[in-house]
């Protein structure tokens, strides 16, 4: 059976994460997002493909090999210079934000502008099971959230927490 695999890189932070499309005779039969750098994810994709389209069972090894070849191509691409690889938490957050769905970002911004945000956090700390220690839970939440924020150092320059 003649199949084609089309792929598109979908993540700046995970070089082997792609959107895969499988076509037979120019007819799309399956699409999925897969991290081709992980053997178990490649196997899961191939197994679900064969489950949906049993006629491809004879091509199982060929498909797996092609997925591995695609992943190897992404991994062997020119490595960025060392200084480009080091990213501050703020830079990492900006990259992740750029990859986040705009609707989700707008909902998050709306939540962050909520005047009762702290009470909302305390309520959810209780929902998650911490009872009677609301202030301790809130202090931990704020500590772990704020560790990624910018701060002004003693000479007036902005720096990032590490």
C-alpha positions as CSV (number, residue, x, y, z in Angstrom):
1,X,0.0,0.0,0.0
2,X,1.4,3.4,-1.0
3,X,1.4,5.9,1.9
4,X,2.9,9.4,2.4
5,X,4.0,11.1,5.6
6,X,3.8,14.9,5.8
7,X,5.0,16.7,8.9
8,X,5.4,20.2,10.2
9,X,7.5,21.4,13.2
10,X,5.1,22.8,15.8
11,X,7.3,23.7,18.8
12,X,10.3,26.0,19.2
13,X,11.3,24.4,22.5
14,X,10.9,20.7,21.6
15,X,12.7,20.3,18.2
16,X,11.2,16.9,17.5
17,X,7.6,17.7,18.2
18,X,5.7,17.7,14.9
19,X,2.2,17.6,13.4
20,X,2.0,14.4,11.3
21,X,-0.4,13.7,8.5
22,X,-0.6,10.3,6.9
23,X,-2.1,10.0,3.4
24,X,-2.9,7.1,1.2
25,X,-3.5,7.7,-2.5
26,X,-3.7,11.5,-1.8
27,X,-6.4,10.9,0.8
28,X,-5.8,12.0,4.4
29,X,-6.4,9.2,6.8
30,X,-4.8,10.4,10.1
31,X,-3.3,13.5,11.7
32,X,-1.7,13.8,15.1
33,X,0.9,15.7,17.1
34,X,3.8,13.6,18.1
35,X,7.2,14.1,19.8
36,X,9.3,12.0,17.3
37,X,12.3,12.2,19.6
38,X,10.6,9.7,22.0
39,X,10.5,6.1,21.0
40,X,7.3,5.3,23.0
41,X,5.5,8.2,21.3
42,X,6.5,7.0,17.8
43,X,5.3,3.5,18.7
44,X,2.0,4.7,20.0
45,X,1.4,6.7,16.8
46,X,2.2,3.7,14.6
47,X,0.0,1.4,16.7
48,X,-3.0,3.8,16.6
49,X,-2.4,4.3,12.8
50,X,-2.5,0.5,12.2
51,X,-5.5,0.2,14.5
52,X,-7.4,2.7,12.4
53,X,-6.1,1.5,9.1
54,X,-5.1,-2.3,9.4
55,X,-4.0,-2.4,5.7
56,X,-0.8,-0.6,6.8
57,X,0.3,-3.4,9.2
58,X,2.8,-4.7,6.6
59,X,4.4,-1.2,6.5
60,X,4.8,-0.9,10.3
61,X,8.6,-1.2,10.3
62,X,8.9,1.1,7.3
63,X,6.7,3.8,8.9
64,X,8.6,3.6,12.2
65,X,11.9,3.9,10.4
66,X,10.7,6.9,8.4
67,X,9.5,8.6,11.6
68,X,12.9,8.0,13.2
69,X,14.6,9.4,10.1
70,X,12.5,12.6,10.4
71,X,13.4,12.9,14.1
72,X,17.1,12.4,13.3
73,X,16.9,15.2,10.8
74,X,15.6,17.7,13.4
75,X,18.2,16.6,16.0
76,X,21.1,16.9,13.5
77,X,20.1,20.4,12.4
78,X,22.8,22.9,13.2
79,X,23.0,23.5,16.9
80,X,22.5,27.1,18.0
81,X,25.5,28.9,19.4
82,X,26.1,28.4,23.1
83,X,25.0,31.8,24.1
84,X,21.7,31.3,22.2
85,X,21.1,28.1,24.2
86,X,21.2,29.9,27.6
87,X,17.8,31.4,28.3
88,X,16.5,33.2,31.3
89,X,13.2,32.0,32.8
90,X,11.7,35.2,31.4
91,X,12.9,34.3,27.9
92,X,11.6,30.7,28.3
93,X,8.2,32.2,29.4
94,X,8.1,34.5,26.4
95,X,8.7,31.6,24.0
96,X,6.0,29.4,25.7
97,X,3.6,32.4,25.6
98,X,4.2,32.8,21.9
99,X,3.2,29.1,21.4
100,X,0.1,29.4,23.6
101,X,-3.4,29.7,22.1
102,X,-4.5,33.3,22.0
103,X,-7.9,32.4,23.5
104,X,-6.2,30.8,26.5
105,X,-3.9,33.8,26.9
106,X,-6.9,36.2,26.9
107,X,-8.7,34.1,29.6
108,X,-5.5,34.2,31.7
109,X,-5.1,38.0,31.4
110,X,-8.8,38.4,32.4
111,X,-8.2,36.2,35.4
112,X,-5.1,38.1,36.4
113,X,-7.0,41.4,36.3
114,X,-9.6,40.0,38.7
115,X,-9.7,42.1,41.9
116,X,-10.5,39.1,44.0
117,X,-7.6,37.0,42.6
118,X,-6.0,36.3,46.0
119,X,-9.3,35.0,47.4
120,X,-9.7,32.9,44.2
121,X,-6.3,31.4,44.8
122,X,-7.1,30.7,48.5
123,X,-10.4,29.0,47.5
124,X,-8.6,26.7,45.0
125,X,-5.9,25.9,47.5
126,X,-8.7,24.5,49.8
127,X,-10.2,22.7,46.8
128,X,-6.9,21.0,46.2
129,X,-7.0,19.7,49.8
130,X,-5.1,22.1,52.0
131,X,-7.4,22.9,54.9
132,X,-6.7,25.2,57.8
133,X,-3.4,26.5,56.4
134,X,-4.7,29.0,53.8
135,X,-2.0,31.7,54.5
136,X,0.8,29.1,54.4
137,X,-0.6,27.8,51.1
138,X,-0.9,31.3,49.7
139,X,2.7,32.2,50.8
140,X,4.0,29.1,49.0
141,X,1.9,29.8,45.9
142,X,3.2,33.4,45.8
143,X,6.8,32.3,46.4
144,X,6.8,29.8,43.7
145,X,5.0,32.0,41.2
146,X,7.1,35.1,41.8
147,X,10.4,33.3,41.5
148,X,10.2,33.8,37.7
149,X,9.4,37.5,37.8
150,X,11.9,40.3,37.1
151,X,13.3,42.3,39.9
152,X,15.3,45.5,40.3
153,X,18.8,44.7,41.8
154,X,20.6,47.0,44.2
155,X,22.1,49.1,41.4
156,X,18.8,49.7,39.6
157,X,19.1,47.2,36.8
158,X,16.5,44.7,35.9
159,X,17.6,41.1,36.4
160,X,15.9,37.8,36.4
161,X,15.7,35.3,39.2
162,X,17.6,32.1,38.5
